[in-house]
Amino acid sequence: MVHLGNDWDTLLAGEFQQEYYKKIRYWLKKEYAEQTVYPPMEDIFNALRYTPYHEVKAVILGQDPYHGPGQAHGLCFSVQPGVQPPPSLLNIFQELQSDLGITPPAGGTLTKWAERGVLLLNTTLTVRRGQANSHRNIGWTTFTDHVIQKLNEHERPVVFLLWGGNARSKKSLITAPQHLVLECAHPSPLSAFNGFLGCRHFSKCNAFLERNGVEPIDWDLNHD
């Protein structure tokens, strides 16, 4: 049984009993035993552990974890301490600086964002080493779609930042009028110049939160 240590445990208790989830669990046990899989098994649900449901102010949706050694730790776009930020994350930091004047941090660990109310959720939570999207068909999207639907039920306004085709495909799950959906191209070097750079999503997110009486997010990773 998964234990998240916060209110997600109650919200998702039924999910972990579903047949599809039991199949994911059974399949992953075999996969982790026979292959190199990221993130480490104990980090799979870090996005939910770091950001309790009642504290969620914004959601950034990623596709699946980084598939290089030592990178993924359960938060989308984030890498473990001491690991060089990948190109997509460097573009995120570039937009952050352009939008809010925040100096890019030396590292690429986004744990502080998660602790400040930014749910960093991949739509697929595991991946085989060196094989992007290798776990996309094992059932994770059923699970994460249900997480998104729970977020849609949030009484407090939440900002959903959908970057790229995979994330934008989840827009139909966000129907409650109190929420804000911001969408644009993926921050990958292949697409960032098609609308991600210059999107100003960070300032738009905070302006929306302030208008709705919610304390804005401190996006600066250079301080505690």
PyMOL commands that place a pseudoatom at each C-alpha (Angstrom):
pseudoatom trace, name=CA, resn=MET, resi=1, chain=A, elem=C, hetatm=0, pos=[0.000, 0.000, 0.000]
pseudoatom trace, name=CA, resn=VAL, resi=2, chain=A, elem=C, hetatm=0, pos=[1.294, 3.439, -0.941]
pseudoatom trace, name=CA, resn=HIS, resi=3, chain=A, elem=C, hetatm=0, pos=[1.650, 5.880, 1.967]
pseudoatom trace, name=CA, resn=LEU, resi=4, chain=A, elem=C, hetatm=0, pos=[2.009, 9.540, 1.003]
pseudoatom trace, name=CA, resn=GLY, resi=5, chain=A, elem=C, hetatm=0, pos=[1.819, 11.061, 4.463]
pseudoatom trace, name=CA, resn=ASN, resi=6, chain=A, elem=C, hetatm=0, pos=[-0.757, 13.752, 3.685]
pseudoatom trace, name=CA, resn=ASP, resi=7, chain=A, elem=C, hetatm=0, pos=[-4.313, 14.290, 2.487]
pseudoatom trace, name=CA, resn=TRP, resi=8, chain=A, elem=C, hetatm=0, pos=[-3.626, 12.554, -0.838]
pseudoatom trace, name=CA, resn=ASP, resi=9, chain=A, elem=C, hetatm=0, pos=[-3.777, 9.269, 1.101]
pseudoatom trace, name=CA, resn=THR, resi=10, chain=A, elem=C, hetatm=0, pos=[-7.499, 9.722, 1.731]
pseudoatom trace, name=CA, resn=LEU, resi=11, chain=A, elem=C, hetatm=0, pos=[-8.253, 11.139, -1.725]
pseudoatom trace, name=CA, resn=LEU, resi=12, chain=A, elem=C, hetatm=0, pos=[-6.499, 8.304, -3.570]
pseudoatom trace, name=CA, resn=ALA, resi=13, chain=A, elem=C, hetatm=0, pos=[-7.166, 5.407, -1.204]
pseudoatom trace, name=CA, resn=GLY, resi=14, chain=A, elem=C, hetatm=0, pos=[-9.690, 3.884, -3.582]
pseudoatom trace, name=CA, resn=GLU, resi=15, chain=A, elem=C, hetatm=0, pos=[-7.363, 4.338, -6.559]
pseudoatom trace, name=CA, resn=PHE, resi=16, chain=A, elem=C, hetatm=0, pos=[-4.682, 2.128, -5.047]
pseudoatom trace, name=CA, resn=GLN, resi=17, chain=A, elem=C, hetatm=0, pos=[-7.256, -0.656, -4.684]
pseudoatom trace, name=CA, resn=GLN, resi=18, chain=A, elem=C, hetatm=0, pos=[-8.251, -0.608, -8.346]
pseudoatom trace, name=CA, resn=GLU, resi=19, chain=A, elem=C, hetatm=0, pos=[-7.410, -3.572, -10.554]
pseudoatom trace, name=CA, resn=TYR, resi=20, chain=A, elem=C, hetatm=0, pos=[-5.514, -1.419, -13.070]
pseudoatom trace, name=CA, resn=TYR, resi=21, chain=A, elem=C, hetatm=0, pos=[-3.239, -0.090, -10.296]
pseudoatom trace, name=CA, resn=LYS, resi=22, chain=A, elem=C, hetatm=0, pos=[-2.573, -3.587, -8.991]
pseudoatom trace, name=CA, resn=LYS, resi=23, chain=A, elem=C, hetatm=0, pos=[-1.465, -4.498, -12.519]
pseudoatom trace, name=CA, resn=ILE, resi=24, chain=A, elem=C, hetatm=0, pos=[0.902, -1.481, -12.612]
pseudoatom trace, name=CA, resn=ARG, resi=25, chain=A, elem=C, hetatm=0, pos=[2.367, -2.528, -9.261]
pseudoatom trace, name=CA, resn=TYR, resi=26, chain=A, elem=C, hetatm=0, pos=[2.834, -6.152, -10.337]
pseudoatom trace, name=CA, resn=TRP, resi=27, chain=A, elem=C, hetatm=0, pos=[4.424, -5.131, -13.642]
pseudoatom trace, name=CA, resn=LEU, resi=28, chain=A, elem=C, hetatm=0, pos=[6.765, -2.599, -12.024]
pseudoatom trace, name=CA, resn=LYS, resi=29, chain=A, elem=C, hetatm=0, pos=[8.066, -5.104, -9.475]
pseudoatom trace, name=CA, resn=LYS, resi=30, chain=A, elem=C, hetatm=0, pos=[9.242, -7.256, -12.360]
pseudoatom trace, name=CA, resn=GLU, resi=31, chain=A, elem=C, hetatm=0, pos=[10.520, -4.288, -14.367]
pseudoatom trace, name=CA, resn=TYR, resi=32, chain=A, elem=C, hetatm=0, pos=[12.578, -2.853, -11.480]
pseudoatom trace, name=CA, resn=ALA, resi=33, chain=A, elem=C, hetatm=0, pos=[14.055, -6.307, -10.844]
pseudoatom trace, name=CA, resn=GLU, resi=34, chain=A, elem=C, hetatm=0, pos=[15.092, -6.871, -14.458]
pseudoatom trace, name=CA, resn=GLN, resi=35, chain=A, elem=C, hetatm=0, pos=[15.773, -3.372, -15.851]
pseudoatom trace, name=CA, resn=THR, resi=36, chain=A, elem=C, hetatm=0, pos=[17.167, -0.015, -14.779]
pseudoatom trace, name=CA, resn=VAL, resi=37, chain=A, elem=C, hetatm=0, pos=[14.110, 2.121, -14.127]
pseudoatom trace, name=CA, resn=TYR, resi=38, chain=A, elem=C, hetatm=0, pos=[13.803, 5.763, -13.065]
pseudoatom trace, name=CA, resn=PRO, resi=39, chain=A, elem=C, hetatm=0, pos=[13.088, 7.312, -10.666]
pseudoatom trace, name=CA, resn=PRO, resi=40, chain=A, elem=C, hetatm=0, pos=[14.146, 5.083, -7.744]
pseudoatom trace, name=CA, resn=MET, resi=41, chain=A, elem=C, hetatm=0, pos=[11.112, 3.143, -6.548]
pseudoatom trace, name=CA, resn=GLU, resi=42, chain=A, elem=C, hetatm=0, pos=[10.840, 5.137, -3.306]
pseudoatom trace, name=CA, resn=ASP, resi=43, chain=A, elem=C, hetatm=0, pos=[10.638, 8.400, -5.311]
pseudoatom trace, name=CA, resn=ILE, resi=44, chain=A, elem=C, hetatm=0, pos=[7.819, 7.464, -7.723]
pseudoatom trace, name=CA, resn=PHE, resi=45, chain=A, elem=C, hetatm=0, pos=[5.160, 9.446, -5.839]
pseudoatom trace, name=CA, resn=ASN, resi=46, chain=A, elem=C, hetatm=0, pos=[7.305, 12.371, -4.670]
pseudoatom trace, name=CA, resn=ALA, resi=47, chain=A, elem=C, hetatm=0, pos=[5.138, 14.937, -6.480]
pseudoatom trace, name=CA, resn=LEU, resi=48, chain=A, elem=C, hetatm=0, pos=[2.207, 13.984, -4.260]
pseudoatom trace, name=CA, resn=ARG, resi=49, chain=A, elem=C, hetatm=0, pos=[4.359, 13.633, -1.144]
pseudoatom trace, name=CA, resn=TYR, resi=50, chain=A, elem=C, hetatm=0, pos=[5.921, 17.079, -1.459]
pseudoatom trace, name=CA, resn=THR, resi=51, chain=A, elem=C, hetatm=0, pos=[2.707, 18.943, -2.311]
pseudoatom trace, name=CA, resn=PRO, resi=52, chain=A, elem=C, hetatm=0, pos=[-0.358, 18.051, -0.225]
pseudoatom trace, name=CA, resn=TYR, resi=53, chain=A, elem=C, hetatm=0, pos=[-3.691, 18.470, -1.979]
pseudoatom trace, name=CA, resn=HIS, resi=54, chain=A, elem=C, hetatm=0, pos=[-4.854, 21.333, 0.237]
pseudoatom trace, name=CA, resn=GLU, resi=55, chain=A, elem=C, hetatm=0, pos=[-1.656, 23.285, -0.506]
pseudoatom trace, name=CA, resn=VAL, resi=56, chain=A, elem=C, hetatm=0, pos=[-1.787, 23.048, -4.314]
pseudoatom trace, name=CA, resn=LYS, resi=57, chain=A, elem=C, hetatm=0, pos=[-1.762, 26.471, -5.968]
pseudoatom trace, name=CA, resn=ALA, resi=58, chain=A, elem=C, hetatm=0, pos=[-0.406, 25.517, -9.391]
pseudoatom trace, name=CA, resn=VAL, resi=59, chain=A, elem=C, hetatm=0, pos=[0.151, 22.334, -11.380]
pseudoatom trace, name=CA, resn=ILE, resi=60, chain=A, elem=C, hetatm=0, pos=[2.900, 21.824, -13.948]
pseudoatom trace, name=CA, resn=LEU, resi=61, chain=A, elem=C, hetatm=0, pos=[2.318, 18.701, -16.027]
pseudoatom trace, name=CA, resn=GLY, resi=62, chain=A, elem=C, hetatm=0, pos=[5.262, 16.834, -17.507]
pseudoatom trace, name=CA, resn=GLN, resi=63, chain=A, elem=C, hetatm=0, pos=[5.264, 13.768, -19.732]
pseudoatom trace, name=CA, resn=ASP, resi=64, chain=A, elem=C, hetatm=0, pos=[7.508, 11.150, -18.141]
pseudoatom trace, name=CA, resn=PRO, resi=65, chain=A, elem=C, hetatm=0, pos=[10.676, 11.169, -15.995]
pseudoatom trace, name=CA, resn=TYR, resi=66, chain=A, elem=C, hetatm=0, pos=[14.143, 11.941, -17.322]
pseudoatom trace, name=CA, resn=HIS, resi=67, chain=A, elem=C, hetatm=0, pos=[15.678, 8.680, -18.490]
pseudoatom trace, name=CA, resn=GLY, resi=68, chain=A, elem=C, hetatm=0, pos=[19.354, 9.449, -17.792]
pseudoatom trace, name=CA, resn=PRO, resi=69, chain=A, elem=C, hetatm=0, pos=[21.276, 8.183, -14.746]
pseudoatom trace, name=CA, resn=GLY, resi=70, chain=A, elem=C, hetatm=0, pos=[20.813, 10.155, -11.541]
pseudoatom trace, name=CA, resn=GLN, resi=71, chain=A, elem=C, hetatm=0, pos=[18.360, 12.691, -12.932]
pseudoatom trace, name=CA, resn=ALA, resi=72, chain=A, elem=C, hetatm=0, pos=[14.759, 11.802, -12.069]
pseudoatom trace, name=CA, resn=HIS, resi=73, chain=A, elem=C, hetatm=0, pos=[13.437, 11.942, -8.519]
pseudoatom trace, name=CA, resn=GLY, resi=74, chain=A, elem=C, hetatm=0, pos=[9.678, 12.072, -8.969]
pseudoatom trace, name=CA, resn=LEU, resi=75, chain=A, elem=C, hetatm=0, pos=[9.115, 15.762, -9.747]
pseudoatom trace, name=CA, resn=CYS, resi=76, chain=A, elem=C, hetatm=0, pos=[8.556, 16.742, -13.376]
pseudoatom trace, name=CA, resn=PHE, resi=77, chain=A, elem=C, hetatm=0, pos=[11.332, 18.804, -14.993]
pseudoatom trace, name=CA, resn=SER, resi=78, chain=A, elem=C, hetatm=0, pos=[13.388, 18.540, -11.771]
pseudoatom trace, name=CA, resn=VAL, resi=79, chain=A, elem=C, hetatm=0, pos=[16.743, 16.777, -11.373]
pseudoatom trace, name=CA, resn=GLN, resi=80, chain=A, elem=C, hetatm=0, pos=[18.494, 15.537, -8.276]
pseudoatom trace, name=CA, resn=PRO, resi=81, chain=A, elem=C, hetatm=0, pos=[20.982, 17.811, -6.465]
pseudoatom trace, name=CA, resn=GLY, resi=82, chain=A, elem=C, hetatm=0, pos=[24.364, 18.041, -8.150]
pseudoatom trace, name=CA, resn=VAL, resi=83, chain=A, elem=C, hetatm=0, pos=[22.984, 17.158, -11.601]
pseudoatom trace, name=CA, resn=GLN, resi=84, chain=A, elem=C, hetatm=0, pos=[23.313, 19.627, -14.464]
pseudoatom trace, name=CA, resn=PRO, resi=85, chain=A, elem=C, hetatm=0, pos=[19.917, 21.080, -15.492]
pseudoatom trace, name=CA, resn=PRO, resi=86, chain=A, elem=C, hetatm=0, pos=[18.770, 19.560, -18.816]
pseudoatom trace, name=CA, resn=PRO, resi=87, chain=A, elem=C, hetatm=0, pos=[18.007, 21.835, -21.790]
pseudoatom trace, name=CA, resn=SER, resi=88, chain=A, elem=C, hetatm=0, pos=[14.241, 22.019, -21.151]
pseudoatom trace, name=CA, resn=LEU, resi=89, chain=A, elem=C, hetatm=0, pos=[14.837, 23.129, -17.579]
pseudoatom trace, name=CA, resn=LEU, resi=90, chain=A, elem=C, hetatm=0, pos=[17.378, 25.718, -18.691]
pseudoatom trace, name=CA, resn=ASN, resi=91, chain=A, elem=C, hetatm=0, pos=[14.696, 27.162, -20.980]
pseudoatom trace, name=CA, resn=ILE, resi=92, chain=A, elem=C, hetatm=0, pos=[12.264, 27.244, -18.040]
pseudoatom trace, name=CA, resn=PHE, resi=93, chain=A, elem=C, hetatm=0, pos=[14.825, 29.192, -16.022]
pseudoatom trace, name=CA, resn=GLN, resi=94, chain=A, elem=C, hetatm=0, pos=[15.410, 31.525, -18.998]
pseudoatom trace, name=CA, resn=GLU, resi=95, chain=A, elem=C, hetatm=0, pos=[11.692, 32.292, -19.202]
pseudoatom trace, name=CA, resn=LEU, resi=96, chain=A, elem=C, hetatm=0, pos=[11.543, 32.763, -15.436]
pseudoatom trace, name=CA, resn=GLN, resi=97, chain=A, elem=C, hetatm=0, pos=[14.318, 35.346, -15.638]
pseudoatom trace, name=CA, resn=SER, resi=98, chain=A, elem=C, hetatm=0, pos=[12.731, 37.112, -18.609]
pseudoatom trace, name=CA, resn=ASP, resi=99, chain=A, elem=C, hetatm=0, pos=[9.303, 37.137, -16.962]
pseudoatom trace, name=CA, resn=LEU, resi=100, chain=A, elem=C, hetatm=0, pos=[10.077, 37.857, -13.306]
pseudoatom trace, name=CA, resn=GLY, resi=101, chain=A, elem=C, hetatm=0, pos=[13.742, 38.876, -13.311]
pseudoatom trace, name=CA, resn=ILE, resi=102, chain=A, elem=C, hetatm=0, pos=[14.740, 35.839, -11.233]
pseudoatom trace, name=CA, resn=THR, resi=103, chain=A, elem=C, hetatm=0, pos=[18.368, 34.761, -11.597]
pseudoatom trace, name=CA, resn=PRO, resi=104, chain=A, elem=C, hetatm=0, pos=[18.616, 31.104, -12.690]
pseudoatom trace, name=CA, resn=PRO, resi=105, chain=A, elem=C, hetatm=0, pos=[19.778, 28.835, -9.858]
pseudoatom trace, name=CA, resn=ALA, resi=106, chain=A, elem=C, hetatm=0, pos=[23.011, 26.886, -10.066]
pseudoatom trace, name=CA, resn=GLY, resi=107, chain=A, elem=C, hetatm=0, pos=[21.228, 23.535, -9.833]
pseudoatom trace, name=CA, resn=GLY, resi=108, chain=A, elem=C, hetatm=0, pos=[18.072, 22.030, -11.261]
pseudoatom trace, name=CA, resn=THR, resi=109, chain=A, elem=C, hetatm=0, pos=[16.279, 20.697, -8.196]
pseudoatom trace, name=CA, resn=LEU, resi=110, chain=A, elem=C, hetatm=0, pos=[12.718, 22.036, -7.977]
pseudoatom trace, name=CA, resn=THR, resi=111, chain=A, elem=C, hetatm=0, pos=[11.833, 20.684, -4.531]
pseudoatom trace, name=CA, resn=LYS, resi=112, chain=A, elem=C, hetatm=0, pos=[11.324, 24.233, -3.198]
pseudoatom trace, name=CA, resn=TRP, resi=113, chain=A, elem=C, hetatm=0, pos=[8.616, 24.851, -5.814]
pseudoatom trace, name=CA, resn=ALA, resi=114, chain=A, elem=C, hetatm=0, pos=[6.870, 21.654, -4.715]
pseudoatom trace, name=CA, resn=GLU, resi=115, chain=A, elem=C, hetatm=0, pos=[7.036, 22.735, -1.081]
pseudoatom trace, name=CA, resn=ARG, resi=116, chain=A, elem=C, hetatm=0, pos=[5.540, 26.128, -2.030]
pseudoatom trace, name=CA, resn=GLY, resi=117, chain=A, elem=C, hetatm=0, pos=[2.416, 24.680, -3.625]
pseudoatom trace, name=CA, resn=VAL, resi=118, chain=A, elem=C, hetatm=0, pos=[3.486, 23.763, -7.174]
pseudoatom trace, name=CA, resn=LEU, resi=119, chain=A, elem=C, hetatm=0, pos=[2.491, 20.173, -7.985]
pseudoatom trace, name=CA, resn=LEU, resi=120, chain=A, elem=C, hetatm=0, pos=[5.144, 18.867, -10.388]
pseudoatom trace, name=CA, resn=LEU, resi=121, chain=A, elem=C, hetatm=0, pos=[3.312, 15.908, -11.895]
pseudoatom trace, name=CA, resn=ASN, resi=122, chain=A, elem=C, hetatm=0, pos=[4.393, 13.709, -14.771]
pseudoatom trace, name=CA, resn=THR, resi=123, chain=A, elem=C, hetatm=0, pos=[1.537, 11.993, -16.596]
pseudoatom trace, name=CA, resn=THR, resi=124, chain=A, elem=C, hetatm=0, pos=[3.638, 8.792, -16.625]
pseudoatom trace, name=CA, resn=LEU, resi=125, chain=A, elem=C, hetatm=0, pos=[5.527, 8.232, -13.378]
pseudoatom trace, name=CA, resn=THR, resi=126, chain=A, elem=C, hetatm=0, pos=[8.289, 5.798, -14.404]
pseudoatom trace, name=CA, resn=VAL, resi=127, chain=A, elem=C, hetatm=0, pos=[10.586, 5.146, -17.363]
pseudoatom trace, name=CA, resn=ARG, resi=128, chain=A, elem=C, hetatm=0, pos=[13.187, 2.616, -18.458]
pseudoatom trace, name=CA, resn=ARG, resi=129, chain=A, elem=C, hetatm=0, pos=[16.754, 3.902, -18.658]
pseudoatom trace, name=CA, resn=GLY, resi=130, chain=A, elem=C, hetatm=0, pos=[17.520, 5.500, -22.017]
pseudoatom trace, name=CA, resn=GLN, resi=131, chain=A, elem=C, hetatm=0, pos=[14.024, 4.829, -23.404]
pseudoatom trace, name=CA, resn=ALA, resi=132, chain=A, elem=C, hetatm=0, pos=[11.734, 7.850, -23.279]
pseudoatom trace, name=CA, resn=ASN, resi=133, chain=A, elem=C, hetatm=0, pos=[8.032, 7.017, -23.028]
pseudoatom trace, name=CA, resn=SER, resi=134, chain=A, elem=C, hetatm=0, pos=[8.796, 3.338, -22.452]
pseudoatom trace, name=CA, resn=HIS, resi=135, chain=A, elem=C, hetatm=0, pos=[6.192, 3.090, -19.663]
pseudoatom trace, name=CA, resn=ARG, resi=136, chain=A, elem=C, hetatm=0, pos=[3.462, 5.196, -21.224]
pseudoatom trace, name=CA, resn=ASN, resi=137, chain=A, elem=C, hetatm=0, pos=[1.165, 2.230, -21.831]
pseudoatom trace, name=CA, resn=ILE, resi=138, chain=A, elem=C, hetatm=0, pos=[1.336, 0.431, -18.477]
pseudoatom trace, name=CA, resn=GLY, resi=139, chain=A, elem=C, hetatm=0, pos=[-1.595, 2.286, -16.906]
pseudoatom trace, name=CA, resn=TRP, resi=140, chain=A, elem=C, hetatm=0, pos=[-0.026, 5.365, -15.354]
pseudoatom trace, name=CA, resn=THR, resi=141, chain=A, elem=C, hetatm=0, pos=[-2.135, 7.785, -17.388]
pseudoatom trace, name=CA, resn=THR, resi=142, chain=A, elem=C, hetatm=0, pos=[-5.292, 6.301, -15.876]
pseudoatom trace, name=CA, resn=PHE, resi=143, chain=A, elem=C, hetatm=0, pos=[-3.891, 7.055, -12.432]
pseudoatom trace, name=CA, resn=THR, resi=144, chain=A, elem=C, hetatm=0, pos=[-2.642, 10.559, -13.201]
pseudoatom trace, name=CA, resn=ASP, resi=145, chain=A, elem=C, hetatm=0, pos=[-5.856, 11.460, -15.074]
pseudoatom trace, name=CA, resn=HIS, resi=146, chain=A, elem=C, hetatm=0, pos=[-7.697, 10.667, -11.848]
pseudoatom trace, name=CA, resn=VAL, resi=147, chain=A, elem=C, hetatm=0, pos=[-5.262, 12.891, -9.929]
pseudoatom trace, name=CA, resn=ILE, resi=148, chain=A, elem=C, hetatm=0, pos=[-5.991, 15.723, -12.373]
pseudoatom trace, name=CA, resn=GLN, resi=149, chain=A, elem=C, hetatm=0, pos=[-9.726, 15.150, -11.944]
pseudoatom trace, name=CA, resn=LYS, resi=150, chain=A, elem=C, hetatm=0, pos=[-9.303, 15.425, -8.161]
pseudoatom trace, name=CA, resn=LEU, resi=151, chain=A, elem=C, hetatm=0, pos=[-7.470, 18.700, -8.705]
pseudoatom trace, name=CA, resn=ASN, resi=152, chain=A, elem=C, hetatm=0, pos=[-10.330, 19.895, -10.894]
pseudoatom trace, name=CA, resn=GLU, resi=153, chain=A, elem=C, hetatm=0, pos=[-12.594, 19.366, -7.863]
pseudoatom trace, name=CA, resn=HIS, resi=154, chain=A, elem=C, hetatm=0, pos=[-10.418, 21.672, -5.745]
pseudoatom trace, name=CA, resn=GLU, resi=155, chain=A, elem=C, hetatm=0, pos=[-12.552, 24.414, -4.219]
pseudoatom trace, name=CA, resn=ARG, resi=156, chain=A, elem=C, hetatm=0, pos=[-9.696, 26.918, -4.285]
pseudoatom trace, name=CA, resn=PRO, resi=157, chain=A, elem=C, hetatm=0, pos=[-8.630, 28.319, -7.662]
pseudoatom trace, name=CA, resn=VAL, resi=158, chain=A, elem=C, hetatm=0, pos=[-5.681, 26.397, -9.128]
pseudoatom trace, name=CA, resn=VAL, resi=159, chain=A, elem=C, hetatm=0, pos=[-3.495, 27.347, -12.102]
pseudoatom trace, name=CA, resn=PHE, resi=160, chain=A, elem=C, hetatm=0, pos=[-2.705, 24.544, -14.563]
pseudoatom trace, name=CA, resn=LEU, resi=161, chain=A, elem=C, hetatm=0, pos=[0.419, 25.122, -16.666]
pseudoatom trace, name=CA, resn=LEU, resi=162, chain=A, elem=C, hetatm=0, pos=[0.237, 22.894, -19.721]
pseudoatom trace, name=CA, resn=TRP, resi=163, chain=A, elem=C, hetatm=0, pos=[3.423, 22.956, -21.759]
pseudoatom trace, name=CA, resn=GLY, resi=164, chain=A, elem=C, hetatm=0, pos=[3.523, 20.837, -24.909]
pseudoatom trace, name=CA, resn=GLY, resi=165, chain=A, elem=C, hetatm=0, pos=[1.141, 18.453, -26.625]
pseudoatom trace, name=CA, resn=ASN, resi=166, chain=A, elem=C, hetatm=0, pos=[1.062, 15.767, -23.959]
pseudoatom trace, name=CA, resn=ALA, resi=167, chain=A, elem=C, hetatm=0, pos=[0.162, 18.218, -21.189]
pseudoatom trace, name=CA, resn=ARG, resi=168, chain=A, elem=C, hetatm=0, pos=[-2.289, 20.148, -23.357]
pseudoatom trace, name=CA, resn=SER, resi=169, chain=A, elem=C, hetatm=0, pos=[-4.167, 16.928, -24.128]
pseudoatom trace, name=CA, resn=LYS, resi=170, chain=A, elem=C, hetatm=0, pos=[-5.282, 16.941, -20.468]
pseudoatom trace, name=CA, resn=LYS, resi=171, chain=A, elem=C, hetatm=0, pos=[-7.110, 20.256, -20.807]
pseudoatom trace, name=CA, resn=SER, resi=172, chain=A, elem=C, hetatm=0, pos=[-10.451, 18.468, -21.202]
pseudoatom trace, name=CA, resn=LEU, resi=173, chain=A, elem=C, hetatm=0, pos=[-10.117, 17.144, -17.627]
pseudoatom trace, name=CA, resn=ILE, resi=174, chain=A, elem=C, hetatm=0, pos=[-10.054, 20.699, -16.231]
pseudoatom trace, name=CA, resn=THR, resi=175, chain=A, elem=C, hetatm=0, pos=[-13.608, 21.982, -16.374]
pseudoatom trace, name=CA, resn=ALA, resi=176, chain=A, elem=C, hetatm=0, pos=[-14.269, 23.871, -13.130]
pseudoatom trace, name=CA, resn=PRO, resi=177, chain=A, elem=C, hetatm=0, pos=[-14.731, 27.607, -13.802]
pseudoatom trace, name=CA, resn=GLN, resi=178, chain=A, elem=C, hetatm=0, pos=[-12.634, 28.708, -10.825]
pseudoatom trace, name=CA, resn=HIS, resi=179, chain=A, elem=C, hetatm=0, pos=[-9.401, 27.383, -12.327]
pseudoatom trace, name=CA, resn=LEU, resi=180, chain=A, elem=C, hetatm=0, pos=[-7.024, 28.962, -14.858]
pseudoatom trace, name=CA, resn=VAL, resi=181, chain=A, elem=C, hetatm=0, pos=[-5.438, 26.968, -17.687]
pseudoatom trace, name=CA, resn=LEU, resi=182, chain=A, elem=C, hetatm=0, pos=[-2.264, 28.356, -19.272]
pseudoatom trace, name=CA, resn=GLU, resi=183, chain=A, elem=C, hetatm=0, pos=[-0.979, 26.473, -22.294]
pseudoatom trace, name=CA, resn=CYS, resi=184, chain=A, elem=C, hetatm=0, pos=[1.875, 26.837, -24.755]
pseudoatom trace, name=CA, resn=ALA, resi=185, chain=A, elem=C, hetatm=0, pos=[4.653, 24.924, -26.501]
pseudoatom trace, name=CA, resn=HIS, resi=186, chain=A, elem=C, hetatm=0, pos=[6.974, 22.591, -24.603]
pseudoatom trace, name=CA, resn=PRO, resi=187, chain=A, elem=C, hetatm=0, pos=[10.180, 24.140, -23.162]
pseudoatom trace, name=CA, resn=SER, resi=188, chain=A, elem=C, hetatm=0, pos=[12.289, 21.617, -25.070]
pseudoatom trace, name=CA, resn=PRO, resi=189, chain=A, elem=C, hetatm=0, pos=[14.904, 23.218, -27.375]
pseudoatom trace, name=CA, resn=LEU, resi=190, chain=A, elem=C, hetatm=0, pos=[12.950, 21.675, -30.268]
pseudoatom trace, name=CA, resn=SER, resi=191, chain=A, elem=C, hetatm=0, pos=[9.857, 23.760, -29.536]
pseudoatom trace, name=CA, resn=ALA, resi=192, chain=A, elem=C, hetatm=0, pos=[10.609, 26.467, -26.966]
pseudoatom trace, name=CA, resn=PHE, resi=193, chain=A, elem=C, hetatm=0, pos=[10.821, 29.190, -29.614]
pseudoatom trace, name=CA, resn=ASN, resi=194, chain=A, elem=C, hetatm=0, pos=[7.323, 28.286, -30.845]
pseudoatom trace, name=CA, resn=GLY, resi=195, chain=A, elem=C, hetatm=0, pos=[5.623, 29.932, -27.890]
pseudoatom trace, name=CA, resn=PHE, resi=196, chain=A, elem=C, hetatm=0, pos=[7.167, 28.819, -24.617]
pseudoatom trace, name=CA, resn=LEU, resi=197, chain=A, elem=C, hetatm=0, pos=[9.789, 31.539, -24.462]
pseudoatom trace, name=CA, resn=GLY, resi=198, chain=A, elem=C, hetatm=0, pos=[7.850, 34.736, -23.940]
pseudoatom trace, name=CA, resn=CYS, resi=199, chain=A, elem=C, hetatm=0, pos=[4.717, 33.035, -22.575]
pseudoatom trace, name=CA, resn=ARG, resi=200, chain=A, elem=C, hetatm=0, pos=[5.029, 34.844, -19.206]
pseudoatom trace, name=CA, resn=HIS, resi=201, chain=A, elem=C, hetatm=0, pos=[3.192, 32.027, -17.452]
pseudoatom trace, name=CA, resn=PHE, resi=202, chain=A, elem=C, hetatm=0, pos=[4.887, 32.637, -14.108]
pseudoatom trace, name=CA, resn=SER, resi=203, chain=A, elem=C, hetatm=0, pos=[3.659, 36.210, -13.759]
pseudoatom trace, name=CA, resn=LYS, resi=204, chain=A, elem=C, hetatm=0, pos=[0.232, 35.304, -15.190]
pseudoatom trace, name=CA, resn=CYS, resi=205, chain=A, elem=C, hetatm=0, pos=[-0.063, 32.522, -12.629]
pseudoatom trace, name=CA, resn=ASN, resi=206, chain=A, elem=C, hetatm=0, pos=[0.754, 34.807, -9.719]
pseudoatom trace, name=CA, resn=ALA, resi=207, chain=A, elem=C, hetatm=0, pos=[-1.514, 37.595, -10.947]
pseudoatom trace, name=CA, resn=PHE, resi=208, chain=A, elem=C, hetatm=0, pos=[-4.419, 35.142, -11.106]
pseudoatom trace, name=CA, resn=LEU, resi=209, chain=A, elem=C, hetatm=0, pos=[-3.715, 33.802, -7.622]
pseudoatom trace, name=CA, resn=GLU, resi=210, chain=A, elem=C, hetatm=0, pos=[-3.557, 37.321, -6.179]
pseudoatom trace, name=CA, resn=ARG, resi=211, chain=A, elem=C, hetatm=0, pos=[-6.830, 38.298, -7.863]
pseudoatom trace, name=CA, resn=ASN, resi=212, chain=A, elem=C, hetatm=0, pos=[-8.414, 35.312, -6.149]
pseudoatom trace, name=CA, resn=GLY, resi=213, chain=A, elem=C, hetatm=0, pos=[-7.037, 36.048, -2.698]
pseudoatom trace, name=CA, resn=VAL, resi=214, chain=A, elem=C, hetatm=0, pos=[-4.343, 33.361, -2.800]
pseudoatom trace, name=CA, resn=GLU, resi=215, chain=A, elem=C, hetatm=0, pos=[-0.776, 34.183, -1.828]
pseudoatom trace, name=CA, resn=PRO, resi=216, chain=A, elem=C, hetatm=0, pos=[1.388, 34.159, -4.990]
pseudoatom trace, name=CA, resn=ILE, resi=217, chain=A, elem=C, hetatm=0, pos=[4.085, 31.568, -5.504]
pseudoatom trace, name=CA, resn=ASP, resi=218, chain=A, elem=C, hetatm=0, pos=[7.697, 32.401, -4.713]
pseudoatom trace, name=CA, resn=TRP, resi=219, chain=A, elem=C, hetatm=0, pos=[9.375, 31.061, -7.861]
pseudoatom trace, name=CA, resn=ASP, resi=220, chain=A, elem=C, hetatm=0, pos=[12.907, 32.043, -6.741]
pseudoatom trace, name=CA, resn=LEU, resi=221, chain=A, elem=C, hetatm=0, pos=[14.932, 28.886, -6.064]
pseudoatom trace, name=CA, resn=ASN, resi=222, chain=A, elem=C, hetatm=0, pos=[17.939, 30.807, -4.809]
pseudoatom trace, name=CA, resn=HIS, resi=223, chain=A, elem=C, hetatm=0, pos=[16.658, 31.100, -1.241]
pseudoatom trace, name=CA, resn=ASP, resi=224, chain=A, elem=C, hetatm=0, pos=[14.762, 29.023, 1.289]
for i in range(1, 224): cmd.bond("trace and resi %d" % i, "trace and resi %d" % (i + 1))
show_as sticks, trace
zoom trace
